[in-house]
Amino acid sequence: MADRRARRRAIIMAAGRRHRPSGARAMPRHPRLRRLGHGLLVCVVTVIGMFIGVQLGGTTTQDIGPFRAQLSLAPSWTGDTSVEIPPLGSLELDSHDGPVHLRIGLESLDEARTRAFAAKSGNLEQISHDAVDQLSLGVRRLAMQTAGCGILGAMILVALVFRSRRETAAAGLVVIGVLASTGVAALVTFKPAAIQEPTYRGLLVNAPAIIGDARRITNRYEEYRAQLQKLVLNVSKLYGTISSLPVYEPDKSATKVLHISDMHLNPAAWGVVRSVADQFDIDIIVDTGDINDWGTEPEASYVNVIGDLKIPYLYVRGNHDSAVTAAAVARQPNAMVLDNTVVTVKGLTFAGIGDPRFTPDKSTDPTNEEQHKQVVASGDLLAAKIRASDKPVDVALVHDPVAAQEIAGLCPLVLAGHRHERAVSRLDARQPVAAPAPVPAASPSASASASPSASAAPKAPNERTLLMVEGSTGGAGLRGLESTKPLPLALSILYFDQERHLSAYDDIQVGGTGLTEVSLQRHIVSPDTKAPATLEPSAESSTSSSAPAPSPSS
């Protein structure tokens, strides 16, 4: 029995010895597989560390003229460059095909630096010459910073994972090779002509329809840029024109209301509004609509400046303003959105209603009967609200002057906009509203006759209402660059006495593109117990060229 077990054990051992050589030949493969797997793992950790470093350090800021721009690089299969211009949208440029995407975001306009550029002659012109060099400097600094962060991130992560100098050094060499090949690919595929054929995103999708032929606009903007310094300096001189207007001196108890309208997303207009509000010590700002162009969510940030004004801000929605726009205005701490609403601010009672239409595609048509009925119906609603008010309404606010006719006789003053043309007229109750005649800026006698019905006897006390239609405070936005003589920036200051009567108003115009004059014309409103108030222009500062009348379908 014992012999049998011994023979069986000997057979098994012999069989094992016969198969061992082939097993021994397979054993040397295992170290090579382990080394290959180890190398792949090092590469994976290296790439992860490089990505982390690029994400953390692949962003920088660069001053481009008065602008602060943020530049960043990110891995991409398609390459390209995007230029983001909040709140308008972005431009996508097919600039290169390398595996990296360049993003340029214009974040803010530095007011102090802008003033410094305007202080010396020639600085504004120099901005355009230096912009390309400043952008190139920022891109080069970004590339070096991104490369350094990518190398550092890869080496740190590999050192933490493997704790080996050899693997750490190898990771650095791998990243240098990857970044060098990326840079070469971007340079070889770089296409300078791509800037002439951008792809528009966001609101800028509508840019061709808004601004027309880009080359023509560019040429005219060059003319404007050459005069920009004079424009900025003239805005700062607005307060000095008071000394040339000795006929009317409002007392300290006067309530000063700044009337603006049709900003149309022009960021430059806020500087003019703030300058006038500060220098004339404005009590209330009234905005009769079209603060945006398309009423979209990206435009909402445009109205954030309202909160910085620190002045009560009354607003009615225009036909270019959506519910999103109105909500953005309502979020400002000093703003009130009037929509068939009556409020009292600084002793004056205002009633206002928004435009019932929403036509961001500029499809309003004064001959469209359905649209006309909608606007008239909104005037009826506001008229009913005024009749039901516990307090007499001093000022009514509408966007389209067509709605004002239904309010005639119910309050002494109606403010409107929409037409991008400054005009003052008198409304008789129960008569259809006509297109108001513009108030000429050059001749006092002409201004006195701007309202041909002003001398007619009223049917009854308070049966006639003064209608004041503001021009475009934003120069009609980007569309202001289209016409041969662009629209000036227009706004008005209304002076109310202690009895809440309008005693005078100032018409202010800041020249549009190519026009650098700032004019301020003062009008006296003389009350007459037997006739409606007469409008008497008293004096004016420097005059500017008149802008052409816009299409009524604003």
C-alpha positions in Angstrom: 0.0 0.0 0.0 2.8 2.3 0.9 4.7 1.4 -2.3 1.6 2.2 -4.4 1.4 5.7 -2.8 5.0 6.3 -3.4 4.8 5.4 -7.1 1.7 7.6 -7.6 3.6 10.6 -6.0 6.6 10.0 -8.2 4.4 10.0 -11.4 2.8 13.3 -10.4 6.1 14.9 -9.7 7.5 13.7 -13.0 4.5 15.2 -14.8 5.1 18.5 -13.1 8.7 18.5 -14.2 7.7 17.9 -17.9 5.4 21.0 -17.9 7.7 23.3 -16.0 9.9 24.5 -18.9 6.9 26.0 -20.8 5.8 27.7 -17.6 9.3 29.0 -17.0 9.4 30.4 -20.5 6.2 32.4 -19.8 7.4 33.9 -16.5 9.7 36.6 -18.1 6.7 38.2 -19.8 5.1 39.4 -16.5 7.7 42.1 -15.6 7.3 43.6 -19.1 3.5 43.8 -18.7 3.9 45.3 -15.3 6.3 47.9 -16.7 3.9 48.7 -19.6 0.9 49.1 -17.2 3.0 51.2 -14.9 3.9 53.5 -17.8 0.3 53.9 -19.0 -0.8 54.7 -15.4 1.9 57.4 -15.2 0.7 58.9 -18.5 -2.9 58.9 -17.3 -2.0 60.6 -14.0 0.2 63.1 -15.9 -2.6 64.0 -18.2 -5.0 64.4 -15.3 -2.5 66.6 -13.5 -2.0 68.7 -16.6 -5.7 69.3 -17.0 -6.0 70.3 -13.4 -3.2 72.8 -13.7 -4.6 74.2 -17.0 -8.0 74.6 -15.4 -6.6 76.4 -12.3 -4.1 78.6 -14.0 -5.3 78.9 -17.6 -6.9 82.3 -17.0 -5.5 85.8 -16.9 -6.8 89.4 -17.2 -5.5 92.1 -19.6 -6.3 95.8 -19.9 -7.2 96.6 -23.5 -7.6 100.3 -23.6 -10.2 101.3 -20.9 -11.6 97.7 -20.9 -10.7 94.9 -18.5 -10.7 91.6 -20.5 -10.5 88.0 -19.2 -8.5 85.6 -21.4 -8.6 81.8 -20.9 -7.4 78.6 -22.7 -9.3 75.3 -22.6 -8.8 72.0 -24.4 -10.9 71.6 -27.5 -11.2 69.3 -30.5 -12.1 72.2 -32.9 -9.9 75.1 -31.6 -11.4 78.5 -32.5 -11.7 81.7 -30.6 -14.7 83.2 -28.9 -15.1 86.9 -28.0 -17.9 87.4 -25.3 -19.5 90.8 -25.1 -22.0 90.8 -22.2 -25.0 91.4 -22.5 -25.0 91.3 -26.3 -23.7 87.7 -26.8 -20.5 86.5 -28.4 -18.5 86.2 -31.6 -17.1 82.8 -32.7 -14.0 83.0 -34.9 -12.6 80.1 -36.9 -9.1 81.3 -36.0 -7.2 78.0 -35.8 -7.7 74.2 -35.7 -5.4 73.4 -32.8 -6.6 71.4 -29.8 -7.0 74.5 -27.7 -9.8 77.1 -27.5 -9.2 80.7 -26.7 -11.9 82.7 -24.9 -11.8 86.5 -24.6 -14.4 88.1 -22.4 -14.9 91.9 -22.2 -15.8 92.1 -18.5 -15.9 95.8 -17.6 -15.2 99.3 -18.6 -12.9 101.1 -16.1 -14.4 104.6 -15.6 -11.3 106.1 -14.0 -9.1 104.8 -16.8 -11.6 106.1 -19.4 -11.5 109.6 -17.9 -7.7 109.4 -17.9 -7.6 108.5 -21.6 -9.9 111.4 -22.4 -8.0 113.9 -20.3 -5.1 114.2 -22.8 -5.4 114.9 -26.5 -4.7 111.9 -28.7 -5.1 109.2 -26.0 -8.4 108.0 -27.4 -6.9 107.6 -30.8 -4.0 105.7 -29.3 -6.3 103.2 -27.7 -7.2 101.7 -31.1 -3.5 101.5 -32.1 -2.5 99.8 -28.9 -5.4 97.4 -28.7 -3.9 94.7 -30.9 -0.5 94.9 -29.1 -2.2 94.7 -25.7 -4.2 91.7 -26.8 -1.1 90.0 -28.2 0.7 90.6 -24.9 -2.2 89.1 -23.0 -2.3 86.0 -25.2 1.5 85.4 -24.9 1.3 85.8 -21.1 -1.7 83.5 -21.0 0.2 80.8 -23.1 3.2 80.9 -20.8 1.1 80.9 -17.7 -1.0 78.0 -18.9 2.1 76.0 -19.9 3.7 76.6 -16.5 0.6 75.6 -14.6 0.1 72.5 -16.8 3.6 71.3 -16.2 3.5 72.0 -12.5 0.1 70.4 -12.0 1.2 67.2 -13.8 4.5 66.9 -11.8 2.8 67.5 -8.5 0.1 64.9 -9.0 2.6 62.3 -10.3 4.9 63.0 -7.3 2.0 62.6 -4.9 0.8 59.3 -6.5 4.1 57.5 -7.2 6.6 59.3 -4.9 9.4 58.8 -7.4 11.7 61.4 -8.9 12.0 59.5 -12.1 8.3 59.4 -12.8 8.0 63.1 -11.8 10.7 64.2 -14.3 9.1 62.0 -17.0 5.8 63.6 -16.4 7.3 67.1 -16.9 8.9 66.0 -20.2 5.6 64.5 -21.4 3.7 67.7 -20.7 6.3 69.9 -22.4 6.0 67.7 -25.5 2.1 67.9 -25.4 2.0 71.6 -25.0 4.7 72.2 -27.6 2.8 70.2 -30.2 -0.4 72.0 -29.3 1.2 75.4 -29.8 2.7 74.3 -33.1 -0.6 73.0 -34.3 -2.3 76.3 -33.4 0.3 78.4 -35.2 0.4 76.3 -38.3 -3.5 76.4 -38.6 -3.8 80.1 -37.6 -6.1 82.0 -40.0 -5.9 85.8 -39.6 -8.7 86.4 -42.1 -11.2 84.7 -39.7 -12.0 87.9 -38.0 -13.8 89.1 -41.1 -16.2 86.2 -41.0 -17.4 85.8 -37.4 -20.3 83.7 -36.3 -22.7 85.6 -34.1 -24.2 84.1 -30.9 -26.9 85.5 -28.5 -28.3 88.9 -29.2 -25.6 89.5 -31.8 -27.3 87.0 -34.1 -29.4 90.0 -35.0 -26.4 92.3 -35.5 -26.5 92.3 -39.3 -30.2 93.3 -39.3 -29.6 96.0 -36.7 -26.5 97.8 -37.9 -26.7 97.2 -41.6 -23.6 97.1 -43.7 -20.6 96.4 -41.4 -18.0 98.2 -43.5 -20.1 101.4 -43.8 -20.7 101.3 -40.0 -17.0 100.8 -39.4 -16.0 103.7 -41.5 -18.5 106.0 -39.8 -17.4 104.7 -36.3 -13.8 105.7 -37.2 -15.1 109.3 -37.7 -17.0 109.1 -34.4 -14.0 107.8 -32.5 -11.9 110.8 -33.7 -14.5 113.1 -32.0 -15.1 111.0 -28.9 -12.9 113.1 -26.7 -14.8 116.3 -27.5 -18.1 114.5 -26.8 -16.9 113.3 -23.4 -15.6 116.8 -22.4 -18.8 118.5 -23.6 -21.0 116.1 -21.5 -19.0 117.2 -18.4 -19.7 120.8 -19.2 -23.5 120.4 -19.0 -23.7 122.0 -15.6 -21.7 125.0 -16.7 -24.5 126.0 -19.2 -26.7 127.0 -16.3 -24.8 130.3 -16.0 -26.0 131.1 -19.6 -29.7 130.6 -18.7 -30.5 133.6 -16.4 -34.2 133.9 -17.3 -35.4 131.1 -15.0 -33.8 130.1 -11.7 -35.7 127.3 -10.0 -36.0 127.7 -6.3 -34.7 125.1 -3.9 -38.1 123.7 -3.3 -38.6 122.7 -7.0 -38.9 119.0 -7.7 -36.6 118.1 -10.7 -37.7 115.1 -12.8 -35.4 113.7 -15.5 -37.3 112.2 -18.4 -35.5 109.6 -20.5 -36.8 107.1 -23.1 -35.8 104.6 -25.7 -32.3 103.7 -24.4 -32.2 100.7 -26.7 -29.3 99.0 -24.9 -26.8 101.8 -25.5 -24.3 101.5 -22.6 -22.8 104.9 -23.3 -26.2 106.5 -22.5 -25.9 105.6 -18.8 -22.9 107.9 -18.5 -24.9 110.8 -19.8 -27.9 110.0 -17.5 -25.6 109.8 -14.5 -23.8 113.0 -15.3 -27.1 115.0 -15.7 -28.6 113.4 -12.6 -25.6 114.3 -10.5 -24.9 117.8 -11.8 -28.6 118.9 -11.8 -29.4 117.2 -8.5 -32.3 115.3 -10.0 -35.0 114.1 -7.6 -36.8 111.5 -9.8 -36.0 109.7 -13.1 -38.8 108.7 -15.4 -38.2 106.2 -18.1 -41.0 105.8 -20.8 -39.8 102.5 -22.1 -37.7 100.6 -24.8 -34.8 100.3 -22.4 -33.8 97.0 -24.2 -33.9 96.0 -27.8 -35.1 92.4 -27.8 -36.3 91.8 -24.3 -34.2 88.7 -23.7 -32.6 87.3 -20.6 -29.0 88.3 -21.5 -30.1 92.0 -21.8 -31.4 92.0 -18.2 -27.9 92.9 -16.9 -28.1 96.2 -18.8 -30.6 97.6 -16.3 -28.4 96.9 -13.3 -27.0 100.5 -13.6 -30.4 101.7 -12.3 -29.6 100.7 -8.8 -26.3 102.6 -8.9 -28.1 105.9 -9.6 -29.6 106.0 -6.0 -32.6 108.0 -7.3 -36.3 106.9 -7.5 -36.7 105.4 -10.9 -40.2 105.1 -12.5 -40.5 102.9 -15.6 -43.2 101.8 -18.0 -42.5 99.0 -20.5 -42.0 99.8 -24.2 -42.8 97.6 -27.2 -39.2 96.3 -27.2 -39.3 95.4 -23.5 -40.6 92.0 -22.4 -41.8 90.8 -19.0 -38.3 89.6 -18.4 -37.1 93.2 -18.9 -39.7 94.6 -16.6 -38.9 92.0 -13.9 -35.2 93.0 -14.1 -36.0 96.7 -13.6 -38.3 95.8 -10.7 -35.5 94.0 -9.0 -33.5 97.3 -8.7 -33.9 98.7 -5.2 -34.8 102.2 -6.3 -37.1 101.3 -9.3 -40.8 101.0 -9.6 -42.5 99.5 -12.7 -45.8 101.2 -13.4 -48.4 99.0 -15.2 -51.8 100.6 -14.7 -50.5 101.9 -11.4 -50.7 105.1 -9.5 -47.8 106.1 -7.1 -46.7 109.2 -5.3 -43.0 110.1 -5.2 -41.5 113.2 -3.7 -44.9 114.8 -3.5 -45.8 114.2 -7.2 -48.4 111.6 -8.2 -47.6 109.5 -11.3 -49.9 107.1 -13.2 -48.4 104.8 -15.8 -49.0 101.8 -18.1 -46.8 99.7 -20.3 -47.1 99.2 -24.0 -49.5 96.3 -24.7 -47.4 95.2 -27.6 -44.2 93.2 -27.6 -42.6 93.7 -31.0 -38.8 93.3 -30.7 -38.5 92.8 -34.5 -39.6 96.5 -35.0 -42.8 95.4 -36.6 -45.0 98.2 -35.2 -46.9 99.9 -37.9 -48.9 103.1 -37.2 -51.4 102.1 -40.0 -52.0 98.7 -38.4 -55.6 98.9 -37.1 -55.2 96.0 -34.6 -52.1 97.4 -33.0 -53.7 100.9 -32.9 -56.6 99.5 -31.0 -54.4 97.8 -28.5 -52.5 101.0 -27.7 -55.8 103.0 -27.5 -57.2 100.3 -25.1 -54.2 100.7 -22.8 -54.9 104.4 -22.7 -58.5 103.7 -21.7 -57.3 101.4 -18.9 -55.0 104.1 -17.5 -57.7 106.8 -17.9 -60.1 104.6 -15.8 -57.3 104.2 -13.2 -56.7 108.0 -13.0 -60.5 108.6 -12.6 -60.6 106.1 -9.7 -57.5 107.5 -8.0 -57.9 109.1 -4.5 -55.3 111.7 -5.4 -55.2 113.9 -8.5 -52.6 112.6 -10.9 -49.9 115.2 -11.9 -48.1 113.2 -14.5 -49.1 110.2 -16.7 -46.6 107.9 -18.3 -47.1 105.9 -21.5 -44.7 104.6 -24.2 -46.6 105.3 -27.4 -48.1 108.8 -27.6 -51.2 107.3 -29.2 -52.3 106.1 -25.8 -52.1 109.7 -24.5 -55.3 110.9 -26.2 -57.4 108.8 -23.9 -55.9 110.6 -20.9 -56.4 114.1 -22.3 -58.1 116.3 -19.7 -57.6 113.9 -16.8 -54.1 115.2 -15.9 -52.0 118.2 -16.8 -49.0 116.4 -18.3 -48.4 113.2 -20.2 -44.8 111.9 -20.9 -44.1 109.4 -23.8 -41.4 108.2 -26.1 -41.4 105.6 -28.9 -41.0 108.0 -31.8 -37.3 108.8 -31.3 -38.1 112.5 -31.9 -38.5 115.2 -29.3 -41.9 117.0 -29.6 -44.2 119.0 -27.4 -47.9 119.5 -28.1 -51.3 120.1 -26.5 -54.1 117.5 -26.5 -57.8 118.4 -26.5 -60.0 115.8 -24.9 -62.0 113.5 -27.2 -59.9 114.4 -30.2 -57.6 111.9 -32.0 -53.9 112.4 -31.3 -51.8 113.6 -34.2 -48.1 113.2 -34.6 -46.6 116.0 -32.5 -44.5 118.6 -34.2 -40.9 118.6 -33.0 -39.6 121.5 -31.0 -36.9 123.3 -33.0 -33.7 123.8 -31.1 -32.2 126.7 -33.1 -34.8 129.5 -33.0 -36.7 130.6 -29.8 -39.5 132.0 -31.9 -39.8 128.7 -33.7 -40.0 126.9 -30.3 -42.7 129.2 -29.2 -44.8 128.2 -32.2 -44.1 124.5 -31.8 -47.6 123.9 -30.5 -49.9 125.7 -32.9 -53.0 124.9 -30.8 -51.4 126.5 -27.6 -53.2 129.8 -28.1 -56.6 128.4 -28.7 -59.2 128.8 -25.9 -59.9 125.6 -23.9 -63.3 124.0 -23.8 -63.2 123.8 -20.0 -60.6 124.1 -17.2 -58.0 121.3 -17.3 -59.5 120.0 -20.6 -56.2 120.4 -22.4 -53.2 118.3 -21.5 -49.5 118.9 -22.3 -47.9 116.0 -24.2 -44.2 115.8 -24.1 -42.6 113.1 -26.3 -38.9 112.4 -25.6 -36.3 111.6 -28.2 -34.1 108.6 -27.9 -31.8 108.9 -24.8 -29.8 106.0 -26.3 -29.6 107.5 -29.8 -31.8 104.5 -30.8 -28.9 102.2 -29.8 -27.0 100.3 -32.5 -29.4 101.5 -35.1 -28.3 105.0 -34.4 -25.2 104.2 -36.5 -27.1 103.5 -39.6 -28.5 106.8 -40.8 -26.4 109.5 -42.5 -27.0 111.8 -39.5 -27.3 109.6 -36.4 -29.8 110.4 -33.7 -28.5 112.5 -30.8 -28.9 111.4 -27.2 -32.0 113.2 -25.9 -33.3 113.8 -22.4 -35.2 116.4 -20.5 -35.3 118.0 -17.1 -38.8 119.0 -15.8 -39.1 121.5 -12.9 -42.2 121.3 -10.7 -43.1 124.1 -8.2 -44.5 123.6 -4.7 -48.1 123.4 -6.2 -46.9 120.5 -8.4 -47.2 122.6 -11.5 -44.7 122.3 -14.4 -43.0 125.7 -14.4 -40.1 125.0 -16.8 -38.2 122.3 -18.6 -34.8 121.9 -20.2 -34.2 120.0 -23.4 -30.7 118.4 -23.5 -29.2 116.9 -26.6 -25.8 115.2 -26.8 -24.6 114.9 -30.4 -24.8 111.4 -31.9 -22.1 109.7 -33.9 -20.0 112.4 -35.7 -21.8 115.2 -33.7 -20.0 116.4 -30.7 -22.1 119.4 -29.5 -24.1 119.4 -26.4 -27.1 121.7 -26.4 -29.4 122.7 -23.5 -32.5 124.8 -24.3 -34.7 126.0 -21.5 -38.4 126.6 -21.9 -40.6 128.5 -19.4 -44.2 127.3 -18.9 -46.3 130.3 -18.0 -49.6 129.5 -16.3 -52.7 131.4 -17.5 -56.0 131.1 -15.8 -57.9 131.9 -19.0 -55.9 129.9 -21.4 -53.6 126.9 -21.3 -50.0 127.4 -20.3 -47.8 128.9 -23.0 -44.3 127.6 -23.8 -41.6 130.2 -23.8 -38.1 129.2 -24.7 -35.8 131.4 -22.6 -32.2 130.6 -23.6 -29.9 127.8 -24.9 -26.3 126.8 -24.8 -24.3 125.6 -27.9 -26.4 124.1 -30.6 -25.9 120.9 -32.5 -26.9 119.6 -35.9 -30.4 118.2 -36.1 -30.9 114.5 -36.6 -33.3 113.2 -39.3 -36.8 112.2 -38.3 -36.9 108.4 -37.8 -39.5 106.0 -39.1 -42.6 106.0 -36.8 -42.3 102.2 -36.6 -39.7 102.3 -33.8 
